[in-house]
Amino acid sequence: MSGTQIKVSAVNKVFQTADKEVVALKDINLEIPQGQFVCLLGPSGCGKSTLLNAVAGFSLPSSGSITTDGKLVQKPGPDRGMVFQEYALFPWMTVEENIAFGLEIKGSGKAEIQQKVGALLGMLGLSDFRRRFPKDLSGGMRQRVAIARVLALDSPIMLMDEPFGALDALTRRNLQDELLRIWSELKKTIIFVTHSIEEAIYLADRIVVMTYRPGTVKRDIMVELPRLRDPSAAEFNALKRELGQLVMEEQQRHHNDEIKMAAVD
C-alpha cells in the first residue's frame, strides 16, 4: 500500500426533511492508502451508505471535502466503480452484454471489449453463462456479473454497498473469497459497507466503526490477522467480541433515542 488515495476531510452531511434537519454525518476524517481494503461497520442509520455515496460522488457533502488522488470529488467518475446490493443489471442484456456495456459507452474498440469481457468471464467463473439473461441466474451469479461490470472499467477504487447482504451464507462466503482473490490480484482500493461483524473481520485490512446518527468515526481498527482468516480462531473471535461491544453500544443508543421520541409523542 502506498500514498493516500482517498481523503475525507471534515465531512458533514445534513438532510432537510419537511420539518427538521437531520445530521447524517458529522466531522468525518479518513485517509485511505492505495490498495487498502476498508470496511465501514455500524448499525442501521449510522451513515455508512451516505458516506459511501459521498465518496462515489452521488451525494455531495454539506461541508468538508473528499478527494481521490488529490482531485476533489464533485460527481461520479471513472476512477470509482460502485457495486450495489441490488445487482443493478440490465434485464434485457445477456451476461456478456452487461459486462461490456460500460466499455461500449467509454468508446473502447471491439477487440478490447472482447478481450476484457472474455478475461472477466473466466476470472469470475461466468464463461458458461455468457449468453444467459439475469433472470436465469442465481443471486450469487448476478452479483458476480455486477462485480465483473465494474472491473471491466478498470477503476482503481471499488465502492461496495452491502453487496453480499441478500445472499445465503454459503454463497456469501464463496463470493467473499472470490473478492479477496480479485483484490489480491488487481490491487484495488476497496471501501465495503457491511452490517456483519464477521464479514468485516474476514475481509478487511481496516475496520471503521461508525456511531449511530450523527455518523462519526467511533473506532478505526487495523486488522492484523493473517489471511485467509479462520472465523473459529481465538484471535478472530476476540476481535469479534470487541467490535460487537462497540456496535451494540450504538444500537442501544439508537434504542434509547427511540424511547425518548415515543415518550415525547
C-alpha positions in Angstrom: 0.0 0.0 0.0 1.3 3.4 -0.9 0.2 7.0 -0.7 -3.2 8.5 0.3 -5.7 7.6 -2.5 -8.9 8.7 -0.8 -9.0 11.6 1.7 -12.2 12.5 3.6 -11.7 15.9 5.4 -14.1 17.3 8.0 -17.1 15.9 6.1 -20.6 16.8 7.3 -23.9 15.8 5.6 -27.2 17.3 6.6 -30.6 16.3 5.1 -33.5 18.6 5.2 -36.9 17.0 5.9 -40.3 18.6 5.9 -40.0 19.8 9.5 -36.3 19.5 10.6 -32.7 19.0 9.6 -31.2 15.5 10.0 -27.4 15.4 10.6 -26.3 12.1 8.9 -22.5 12.6 9.0 -20.5 14.8 11.4 -16.8 15.6 11.1 -15.7 12.5 9.2 -11.9 12.4 8.7 -10.3 9.4 6.9 -7.2 8.8 4.8 -7.2 5.6 2.8 -4.0 4.5 1.1 -3.9 2.8 -2.4 -4.7 -0.9 -2.2 -6.3 -0.9 1.2 -9.4 -2.9 1.9 -11.6 -0.9 4.3 -14.9 -1.9 5.8 -17.4 0.6 7.2 -19.3 -1.1 10.1 -22.1 0.1 12.2 -25.9 -0.2 12.9 -28.6 1.0 10.5 -28.8 4.8 10.4 -25.1 5.4 11.2 -24.4 6.9 7.7 -22.3 4.1 6.2 -24.1 4.3 2.8 -24.3 8.1 3.0 -20.5 8.3 3.3 -20.0 5.7 0.5 -22.3 7.7 -1.8 -20.4 10.9 -1.0 -17.1 9.2 -2.0 -18.9 7.9 -5.2 -20.0 11.5 -6.0 -23.7 10.6 -5.9 -24.4 12.9 -3.0 -22.0 15.7 -2.1 -21.2 16.6 1.5 -22.9 19.6 3.0 -19.4 20.8 4.1 -15.9 19.4 4.1 -14.3 17.7 1.1 -13.4 14.4 -0.4 -10.5 13.8 -2.8 -9.3 10.8 -4.7 -5.7 11.0 -5.9 -5.7 14.7 -4.9 -8.7 15.6 -7.1 -11.9 16.9 -5.5 -14.9 14.6 -5.8 -17.7 16.6 -7.3 -19.6 13.9 -9.3 -19.3 10.2 -10.2 -16.2 9.4 -12.1 -14.4 6.5 -13.9 -11.9 6.2 -11.1 -14.6 4.9 -8.7 -16.7 1.8 -9.5 -19.8 1.1 -7.5 -21.3 -2.3 -6.7 -24.8 -2.3 -5.1 -26.7 -4.9 -3.1 -29.5 -4.9 -5.8 -27.2 -6.0 -8.6 -28.4 -3.2 -10.9 -28.1 -5.3 -14.1 -30.0 -4.6 -17.3 -32.5 -7.4 -17.6 -32.7 -7.3 -21.4 -29.0 -7.8 -21.8 -27.0 -11.0 -21.6 -24.2 -11.5 -19.1 -21.5 -10.6 -21.6 -23.6 -7.6 -22.8 -24.0 -6.3 -19.2 -20.2 -6.6 -18.6 -19.4 -4.9 -22.0 -21.9 -2.0 -21.5 -19.6 0.4 -19.7 -16.8 -0.3 -22.2 -19.0 0.5 -25.1 -20.2 3.8 -23.5 -16.5 4.6 -22.9 -15.8 4.1 -26.6 -13.5 1.1 -26.3 -12.7 -0.8 -29.5 -14.4 -4.1 -30.3 -11.2 -6.2 -29.9 -10.5 -4.6 -26.5 -14.1 -5.2 -25.3 -13.9 -8.9 -26.4 -10.6 -9.4 -24.7 -11.6 -7.7 -21.4 -15.1 -9.4 -21.2 -13.6 -12.8 -22.0 -11.0 -12.4 -19.3 -13.5 -11.3 -16.7 -15.9 -14.1 -17.6 -13.1 -16.5 -16.9 -11.9 -14.8 -13.7 -15.4 -14.9 -12.2 -16.5 -18.3 -13.4 -19.1 -16.9 -15.8 -17.9 -18.3 -19.1 -20.6 -20.9 -19.3 -23.3 -18.3 -18.6 -22.2 -15.6 -21.0 -25.4 -15.7 -23.1 -27.8 -16.1 -20.2 -30.0 -13.3 -19.0 -30.1 -12.0 -15.4 -33.5 -13.7 -14.7 -31.9 -17.1 -15.4 -29.1 -16.6 -12.8 -29.0 -17.1 -9.1 -28.4 -14.1 -6.8 -24.7 -15.1 -6.4 -24.2 -15.3 -10.1 -25.9 -11.9 -10.7 -23.6 -10.3 -8.2 -20.6 -11.8 -10.0 -21.8 -10.1 -13.1 -22.2 -6.8 -11.3 -18.7 -7.1 -10.0 -17.3 -8.0 -13.4 -19.1 -5.0 -15.0 -17.3 -2.7 -12.5 -13.9 -4.5 -13.0 -14.3 -4.1 -16.8 -13.8 -0.3 -16.4 -10.6 -0.9 -14.5 -11.5 1.7 -11.9 -8.7 1.8 -9.2 -11.3 2.3 -6.5 -14.2 -0.1 -5.8 -17.1 1.1 -3.6 -19.3 -1.8 -2.4 -22.6 -1.2 -0.6 -23.5 -4.4 1.2 -23.0 -6.4 -2.0 -23.5 -9.8 -0.3 -26.2 -8.9 2.2 -29.1 -10.6 0.4 -27.2 -13.9 -0.3 -27.3 -17.2 1.6 -24.4 -18.0 3.9 -22.6 -20.4 1.6 -22.8 -18.2 -1.5 -21.8 -15.2 0.6 -18.6 -16.9 1.8 -17.8 -18.1 -1.7 -18.1 -14.5 -3.0 -16.1 -13.1 -0.1 -13.2 -15.5 -1.1 -13.7 -14.5 -4.7 -13.5 -10.8 -3.9 -10.3 -11.3 -1.8 -8.7 -13.2 -4.7 -9.6 -10.4 -7.1 -8.4 -7.7 -4.7 -5.1 -9.5 -4.1 -4.5 -9.9 -7.9 -5.7 -6.4 -9.1 -4.6 -4.3 -6.1 -7.8 -2.3 -6.0 -8.6 0.1 -3.2 -11.9 -1.1 -1.7 -14.5 0.6 0.6 -17.0 -2.0 1.7 -20.2 -1.3 3.7 -21.5 -4.1 5.9 -23.7 -4.8 8.9 -21.9 -8.1 9.5 -19.1 -8.0 12.1 -17.8 -11.4 10.9 -17.7 -10.3 7.3 -15.8 -7.1 8.2 -13.1 -9.1 10.1 -12.9 -11.8 7.3 -12.4 -9.2 4.6 -10.8 -6.0 5.8 -7.3 -4.6 6.4 -9.1 -1.9 8.4 -12.5 -1.6 10.0 -14.0 1.9 10.6 -16.8 1.6 13.2 -19.4 4.4 12.9 -21.7 5.8 15.6 -25.4 6.0 15.3 -26.7 9.3 13.9 -25.0 11.6 13.6 -22.5 9.3 12.0 -18.9 9.8 13.2 -15.9 7.6 13.5 -16.2 5.7 16.8 -13.1 3.5 16.3 -10.6 2.9 13.4 -9.1 -0.5 13.8 -6.4 -2.2 11.8 -6.9 -6.0 11.4 -3.6 -7.7 11.9 -4.9 -11.3 11.4 -3.1 -13.3 8.7 -5.1 -14.3 5.6 -7.1 -16.5 4.9 -8.8 -15.9 8.2 -10.3 -18.6 10.3 -13.6 -17.4 11.9 -13.2 -20.1 14.6 -9.8 -18.9 15.7 -9.4 -17.3 19.1 -7.9 -14.1 17.8 -10.8 -13.7 15.3 -13.4 -14.2 18.0 -11.6 -11.8 20.4 -11.9 -9.1 17.8 -15.4 -10.1 17.0 -16.4 -9.6 20.7 -14.6 -6.2 20.8 -16.4 -5.0 17.7 -19.7 -6.5 18.9 -19.5 -4.4 22.0 -18.8 -1.2 20.0 -21.7 -1.8 17.7 -24.1 -2.8 20.5 -23.4 0.5 22.3 -24.6 2.3 19.2 -27.6 0.1 18.8 -28.5 0.7 22.4 -28.1 4.5 21.9 -30.5 4.2 18.9 -33.0 2.3 21.0 -32.8 4.8 23.9 -33.4 7.7 21.4 -36.5 5.9 20.0 -37.9 5.5 23.5 -37.4 9.2 24.2 -39.0 10.2 20.9 -42.0 7.9 21.7 -42.4 9.5 25.1 -42.4 13.0 23.6 -45.1 12.0 21.1 
